[in-house]
Amino acid sequence: MIASIETGNITRDTRGVRFISPDLVRGQTYDTVFVLGVNEGIFPSGGNKTQLFDINEIRELYETGIELGNPEWELEREKLRFNACMASACNRLYLSYRTADEDGSVMIASPFIDEVVSILANESKEKVIEQPVSMRDRVSFKGETWSISEAVKGINTHSRNNTAFDKSFITQEVRGRLEYPIHAASIEFSRELGNQFDAYDGKLENSDLAQQDISYGFSASQLNSYARCPFTYFAQRVLNLTVEDDNIKKILDTGTFYHAVLKAYHLENQNSSEPDLDRLNIIFNEMSDQLTFDSVPVPLKEFILEELLLVLKSFIIHDAENMSRYYQTTGYTLKPVMLEEPFKMTIGKENSILKGVADRVDLEVDLKGVYTGRFIIYDYKRGSSKSIKECIEGSDFQLPLYYNAFNNILKERFDIEQPQCLALLYYSIEKLDWNGIIRKDIKKALFEGRKGTKSTPDKANMEVVLSWAEKEAINVINNIRKGYFMLPKECPASSIFGCLYSGICRYDRTRLAQKEGRMQC
């Protein structure tokens, strides 16, 4: 009776491919049906969660009195779903199962597969059943391509495996879409497997850089940035990639405010050895509007201003004490004669231009008010200060380069024939300490008791240290102009700021060491 009933195709012809659950396929028909994942425990599902026995074994155990759950009703339900899937195919039916899981564990076919195979004749089995296909073969591109995306993937696959393929379908659009992935692949192969450091490692050739222009002005901070990490310099100064960080911006804003207040305080101040806190209060209140407090409540804003004023008061008192001690020790006074003073100079045989701003320059004055020619250069720091160690290592060029610049400026502006530098100091505003390059015979005048650095060269050696730092700075400029932006052997991103360019940096110590080894071989 069932065989005599004719059924029509009630499925709406929508064309295309439809992904559907076996539960929803009943009563629908399709030209081609793919039933995927017909594995034991998946289809039929392993509802009892027992992995030691398959369904037939559970049934046999149940008949012997060992009850692990009766799977009969669930098996019948799963079988109906499976039969519905097969019945929905009008022309072609594909049943597939996996032989291994993603972690490599063995997977077995569903008993439903065995039941389907059991009703096939031997001749049919040879035509219908395919041998297992590996994942690599499944995703390989063979035959005619059906889309631009498939063509791009096919070419990438064949080019990577160095296999021959049909190039007739490589249209202009395909070439355009292949340009970037092929270029990216060549970069990665060069970085990982190349025998020489090249442009992809930061060693540019025939580069056209703005820094190669003879009129380009370098700053000491630029040279310090390069010495710390050439890649950071490359990202900032060559590629002009700016990265905004709110925390760093706040720190820089505060530092700029400190500088502005101190400049106004020392300007026209006749006696820096006596702290004038009333003068400081007036200047601070007039300039506090320079600070921006976005989304900061008023009480918190007032607290921040009080804290900043307290920091500056402590600094002014500390600075005045140092000035007073210098006078008591030497009989001479120090007078700030330059505040936030810009400069521009040339260094090296190629006359490279160096420019910058010195925060403060003090000249020594005798009892008659005459300049002796001895001077000290200060660079204000918000936090920690550097020492002579960084200057000798070639990681800090700021103070040594300031020396050459202001040695000439003092000659011209104050008519001093032989200026003598006593010290080049980093002065911490918040920590109230200073450090840097300090001449040995002046240490007792600058530091109380046994405080201060022990690395104090005498006059002759101080000249050697300063000239050495200038030579290192010239080497840095030459490397920049040659396009040498190699990653350092050790990543310096351990500072409080971290690294703003870590998202694009390709630092890998192991990779660099391996490449260096191949070059030596």
C-alpha angles and dihedrals in degrees: 000000000000091000090057094056116098118210126196128220102264095174113110112241102239097150123214128070125311127197110208140168117246088240091065101042097081112117095014130107132205135182093236127016127194116195106193132193098023092170134140108272092022105057102036090027120231095243094164092055089223109139100179097072135038123225096270091050092050089052092052092048090049091054090053091053100263105123116204091155129294107264096183098100093043091047091052090050092050091047091054090052091049093049090049090055092052093045092055091066114095102179112001134025126187122190116187137175136180126246096199137030124231090265091052098257117143119261124194131212121261117260085240088070090055091050092052092047092047093065094051122097117239092253090051092050091059091053099039106038117074127201118253113281122212120231090246091057092044093058095040115113114239132162126001121358118231102195143021090251091054090049092051092049091046094052091046091051095048094043091051092049093041091233128147119256141169109277096185094098096054099116127175090265091053091050090051093053092046096051097082101041092047091048091046091050092051089052093052093046090050093049095048105031107021120119094216136044108251142166092298088061093048100269103123125196126207088356120178103218131169087227090067091067109102090223093056111118118220122201127212090242089056091054091048089051091052093046090052096046125347091201092058089051090049092052094045104037106023104033091029092221108168119199119193120213118179094207093052091045091055091049092049092047091052092048092050090051092051090052094049094050094047092048091052091045096054094040108107090351105144099195117035092172090072114064112231103199094171089059089048092052092053093048093045093052091048094050102037090094088073089075117086119214106186113190092352116139116240095246090052091047090054090049092051091050092050090051093050091048090050090052092051093046091053090049094050091050092047092048092049090051090053091049091050093048090051090054093048091049101043106019089235130102130225117228125192103232101164126041123184087347116183120215140183126197143157126240134182132024091289089055096238112196118240123187137175148127127264113212096213141351121195122199122202115242126197126219091275092055094252121140111245094200095245114122146176126211120209131197113192118226126190094213135358122012128220128233141215088275093075091048093054092044090055095241097110123046101160105098098034091053091046088058095062093045097051095038086068095038092055091051093054102036101039099026093239113161100198114019114195121207112218098179145348105213138191104208117200111214096195100035095041097223136111135207140162135098109349126176112238097233093054100048096095090054092053102040132050116238113321095339123120137053123323092211099090117145122205121246097275095045091047089061089052092051092050094047090047091054090051091053090051090050090053089052090052092051091049091051091050092051091049089055095245107157102150120162113256120253090242121038109238095201094118095099123113089262095051112204122311091199099050089112092067100028118110097198112155117159093198093052092048092049092049092050092048088052092053091049092053091049 
